Amino acid sequence: MKIRYSVRHRGVAGAALALSALLLLAACASPSPAPVLISLPPVPLPAAAANASATASAPAASASDLPVLAVRRVGIPEYLVSRRVRYRADPSTLAEWPNTYWAERIEIGVTREFTSALRAQLPGWSLCESNCGDRGPVLALNVDIVPMDFMRAGGQLRARARIVVSATAGLARVLQTQERAYTITANGDTAQAMAQAVSDLIAQVAAQSAALIQATPAPAR
């Protein structure tokens, strides 16, 4: 009896080992799909800014003669600062597009595209980001976009931007403040359509920020 039990036990163990090997081979034969990387599309410029960029000749003054605008990093909700691409499943629930990641940190991409769009719309200014060194900015621009939620069920990006223009010479003081709500309709139910909606939002916020800068008298340097 003991011998027959031992043989049967070894047979069960061998079968389990063979099954494990087969499962391992099946896993190797069906690798998981490669992650999808999403980048923010270039921000579309308003027609007036695009025409100005295309037809502009050599500037009459060198860059050193232009007033300097310090552009701070754009603030976005902390819950979006992730490599995973997140959206709102409902007003109280965050979800993520499966196997999808931002190609770069989202807050860096948003700031870069915003600054690029702003630079195209402010040809009379020299822009610097974050640390301007000894360039001596006369104005500083702070933009916070909170919330910035893609509501997947409705295919809309809903956001609110707060734009603050401050003087930097002497004792820093706020000169202009504006707030505005935005609703951007996406062109599809995909992560890339969401990224395009974010790009469209940045374009609108940049246009509003440029108009506010142009309406603010530059303090003497």
Secondary structure, DSSP 4 states (H G I P E B T S, - for coil): -HHHHHHHHHHHHHHHHHHHHHHHHHHHHSPPPPPEEE-PPPPPPPHHHHHHHHH--S-SS-GGGSPEEEEPPPB--GGG-SSEEEEEEETTEEEEEEEEEESS-HHHHHHHHHHHHHHHH-TTSEEEES--TTS--SEEEEEEEEEEEEETTTTEEEEEEEEEEEE-SSS-EEEEEEEEEEEEE-SSSSHHHHHHHHHHHHHHHHHHHHHHHHTSPPPP-
